[in-house]
Amino acid sequence: MREGVVLPATLVMPLRTNGPVPGWIALGGISRMGRFHPQLVRFANALASSGAAVLIPEIPEWRDLQVSPRVAAPTLRGCIDVLKKLPAVRPGKVGLIGFSFGAPQVATSAARQELAGNVGGIVLFGGYCSLERTVRCLFTGDHEWEGIDYQLSPDPYGRWVLGFNHLTKVPGCEDAGDVAAALYALAAATSTDRVSAWEPYHDKMIEDLRLSLPLYRRALFDLFATPTTGERPERGACLEMATGLSDACRRVEPMLDPVLELAGVTLPTQLIHGRGDRLIPFTEGMRLMQALPEGARQSLTVTGLFAHSADRAPLALGDRVRERATFFGTLRELINTV
């Protein structure tokens, strides 16, 4: 129940228990698959097998690719109420898990007075801290940490989702609803078909959507979507759009920039981020940890085994063994949080 509205949810329980088990709530990201996203389901099953109850709520706005942060707190409040009523769930505080877009929303929601007393700990996977830096990376691949510059090939899915949501709020693009609609079609197809947005699989759709737009709109569309065989637009134009889009997001929905609210998080928080993440760079996980009060910083793990984009997992056997040892050590800490 979220503010009087009944929403579906998935409850995953361990096969065997010796009494009530700890309760966890997991929020995914912006995806047409919603609570059925395979990575989310696999993780919930793994956590449940350790002896925990995991509740995954459906967030209709996020499933419709709306970047709506305000729905996170009331959704979590409703989930806490559900877990409290279940005899199979141990009374007391629950744990919160956030993936991707859901990660900063979980953190900032848990800082609210109406939730904080019911939460024992927070675990964040692949979250962002700075809206502006994240959007700039989505358009250019540039990211930075403590004076060291990094470069990646960004996952265009993030550009498509943000463009669908807020392109028409960018000054000079108010009438670009046709481009926003084309970006929604791309993002929806990517999420529904479960094919990474950077794959050539989408090239024909990109080309067809571009041709369906008026000539004067195509340069704008190119900033967001180009075939894998095509060149990205000039860097200056990409930076200009990244700045305009992040400013529009912040103006329309200030909660999309979580950095100010992170200072209010007092609960023990674990962060896990994929080193090869192409949607939200690992430097954002480090920045998110830094933005938390010192007393809330429990652990930060940057790993090759977890990412929005799994194509850069370590290949050598020794590397895989070390990464798994680190990752599962972090998961043991997670289980003991609640």
Secondary structure, 3 states (H helix, E strand, C coil): CECCECCCEEEECCCCCCCCECEEEEECCCCCCHHHCHHHHHHHHHHHHCCCEEEEECCHHHHCCCCCHHHHHHHHHHHHHHHHCCCCECCCCEEEEEECCHHHHHHHHHCCHHHHCCEEEEEEECCCCCHHHHHHHHHHCEEEECCEEEECCCCCHHHHHHHHHHHHHCCCCCCCHHHHHHHHHHHHHHHHHCCCCCCHHHHHHHHHHHHHCCHHHHHHHHHHCCCCCCCCCCHHHHHHHHHHHHHHHHHHCHHHCHHHHHHHCCCCEEEEEECCCCCCCHHHHHHHHHHCCHHHEEEEEEECCCCCCCCCCCCCHHHHHHHHHHHHHHHHHHHCCC
